[in-house]
Amino acid sequence: MRIDRREFIRATVTAGVVSAVGADLLVPPEAQAQPVVDRWQKAPCRFCGTGCGVLVGVRRGRVVAVRGDAESAVNRGLLCIKGYSLPKILYGADRLTTPLVRKGGRFVPITWDAALDLAAQRIKGAVRAHGPESVAAYFSGQSTIFEGYAINKLWKGGLGTNNLEGNPRLCMASAVTGFYSTFGMDEPMGCYDDLDLTDTVFAWGSNVAEMHPILYSRIVARKHQDPRVMLVSLQTFTNRTSEEPADLAVVFKPHSDLALANAMAHVLVKEGLVDREFVARHTVAKRGLEQIGFGLRDTDEYGGQPPSWATFKPFSDRGTVITFDEYVKFLEPYTPEHAEQVSGVPADRIRTMARLYGDPARKVVSLWTMGFNQHTRGTWINNLLYNLHLLTGKIAAPGNGPLSLTGQPSACGTTRETGALAHLLPAGHFVANPEHRKKAAEIWKVPVERISPRPGYHTMEMFRALDRGDVKVIWINTTNPFQTLPHAGRYRTGARRGGDRFVIVSEVYPSETSRLADLVLPSAMWVEKEGMFGNTERRTQHWAKMVEPPGRARDDLWQIVELAKRLGLGGLFEYGDVPLQKGLFEEYRRWGRGKGKDLAPYEVYTKVRGGLRWPVVDNQETRWRYREGFDPYVKKGEGVRFYGNPDGRAVIWARPWEAPPEAPDGEYPFWLTTGRVLEHWHTGTMTRRVPELHRAVPFAPVWLHDDDAKALGVADGDRVRVASRRGEVVARARVGGRNTPPRGTVVVPFFDESVLINVVTLDGYDPISKQPDFKKCAVRVTKA
């Protein structure tokens, strides 16, 4: 059966919500009935990192409608069901509308002045008594570029602490370290146009059909246009991306992807499918440290000493240059037959996939998300995927390249690019680099001594430090860590241990995190404020404020600046007669100018429909980086230059397969993997308040294989208990449906606050990227 792009969107939406919504949501924009509105205005979607363009219909001060922007190059007028539900996320009945402070075990309303005075008092008191490293901030890939840059400036240039993190540490950090270690710069070199130009798409551990349905629709459209186009789905369980029109659906054992990727490289070498000229001109081979641990013990990044700020020393990888022949020798044990033993994937199928990468007549795009990144060897598997593209020369060219997909609307544009992580400064600068700190001091007009050279606590250590009491005050903004952190039970308990800990939470709805706060600040959301997001393909998009937030809710940028004033640091945000957002953005642009991260002036983004992909030089965007003729930083005659590295070469890494930190055994015989569903986003704080989405998927199930269910005496809908060495949950079993795990694996989404699956998950992390592994731990399943 052949399905075109619009039919796919209909089918995807229908499968989830047709019974709850209405057929008017299931048709393309030209066929939709047009509601009565006062005006339509442009904005990017509020949900995933695809960056779909939407037109927002406003009437009498409320958002009453959205439709896909037909002029958007990203989605071309289509939206998924979450995009069509955008108006309803603004108007839930329990929206937070006034500041709240905890008193005597309950929350009572206070004024903004009192709330911000209290926050400033607690921060100043902690800094005075314990130093700047006793305070922390945890922001989000949902923060705007303005907000991410502002909190970075306040924390690092104002307070003098690098204890600033964002939740992309949980979803994209391994992609970041993979990009840096291979190419010397962050972010993909390609763009969504590749999906229209390629003839082979690999989806590695990514359920694109549900998590990025608009991009999946472009793949479906491409297959409809050309019968040669192939989709290969590699997953740890069968899902909608594994179904037709996928040409090859592969299910592999959890954590075995490293062996698979090395085996494919082995085949490329043995069968003469390597582009030797490209490899010789544009790459260098390296081997890094091995047996690097999993971050499971509190002492792992403290030199074995008792954990404290004084002993904190994050792990750092080191690469040694090897010859290409030495790399080939490294690959020798990774035969397809060996990889079959590790992964369960037949050797012939491994060869078939390798030959698709190696076929000179084929273009290849590789897609991945959390299946790679949420991995105790996440950096390594990112490296190994790049190897396949580098070995074949299929990279940084139209229709050829690795494209890391993003789960949040501005994980790239905000957290990664504004530098809102503990080791970063904006636009790929680093706190440990003295020249970069000098540049920061010059741009921010602060003493260089104020900017600490030591990276701050990364996310897992930040919340461990809160649990220990080393972090006294934390500001959590636009995210819900006490539902999303692995081994969440520990960190939920830590937040309420008392003493001089103080937890500030900026939120839009009550959440598992706001319920554990000492101070709750009600935030404006999406088009209730002006903003900019940066999506997966380096596209920066602007939107204007369209409606007022409810009650006394205020936007997060206002909160940052007002707090800064009370900390005596308001001067950081004074730009004379220039509006604050414009002043911040024009200052931020200075960081990337001439460094391959150029942005257009603020005014350009306010006018252009659909944004621009950086680097933007002379107001011209860049679709493919590192390639002559497309990237202005690659000179005539260079062909390809990976200019993030001093020698202009990308790194082919020799990275081994190593056993995971935890695997099924007699006591805990199942693998657990977590994820999302089409209808809900992250912890469901917004989408579960949309009645149609909640009715479509009202609870998080435990997907089981039919044979496992029979062995356990469990029928579809029965309650089951999922337990690990860290905690347990009870939820309803689901046998069949959209996901089918192999025997010995269970799958549970994390959107449901009544099924806190992350009390079960393991808080081991990749020592290089510091990103935890949500995709595999050992559990026991019993009938409840």
Secondary structure, 3 states (H helix, E strand, C coil): CCCCHHHHHHHHHHHHHCCCCCHHHHCCHHHCCCCCCCEEEEEECCCCCCCCEEEEEEECCEEEEEEECCCCCCCCCCCCHHHHCHHHHCCCCCCCCCCEEEECCEEEECCHHHHHHHHHHHHHHHHHHHCHHHEEEEECCCCCHHHHHHHHHHHHHHHCCCCEEEHHHHCCHHHHHHHHHHHCCCCCCCCCHHHHHCCEEEEECCCHHHHCHHHHHHHHHHHHHCCCCEEEEEECCECHHHCCCCCEEEECCCCCHHHHHHHHHHHHHHCCCCCHHHHHHHEEEEECCCCCCCCCCCCCCCCCCCCCHHHCCCCCCCCEEECHHHHHHHHCCCCHHHHHHHHCCCHHHHHHHHHHHHCCCCCCEEEECHHHHCCCCHHHHHHHHHHHHHHHCCCCECCEEEEECCCCCCHHHHHHCCCCCCCEEHHHEECCCHHHHHHHHHHHCCCHHHCCCCCCCCHHHHHHHHHHCCCCEEEEECCCHHHHCCCHHHHHHHHCCCCCCEEEEEECCCCCCHHHCCEEEEECCHHHCCEEEECCCCEEEEECCCCCCCCCCECHHHHHHHHHHHCCCHHHHCCCCCCHHHHHHHHHHHHHCCCCCCCCCHHHHHHCCCCEECCCECCECCCCCCECCCCCCCCCCCCECCCCCCCCCEEEEECCCCCCCCCCCCCCCEEEEEECCCCCCCCCCCHHHCHHHHHHCCCCCEEECHHHHHHHCCCCCCEEEEECCCCEEEEEEEECCCCECCCCEEEEECCCCCCCHHHCCCCCECCCCCCECCCCEEEEEEEC
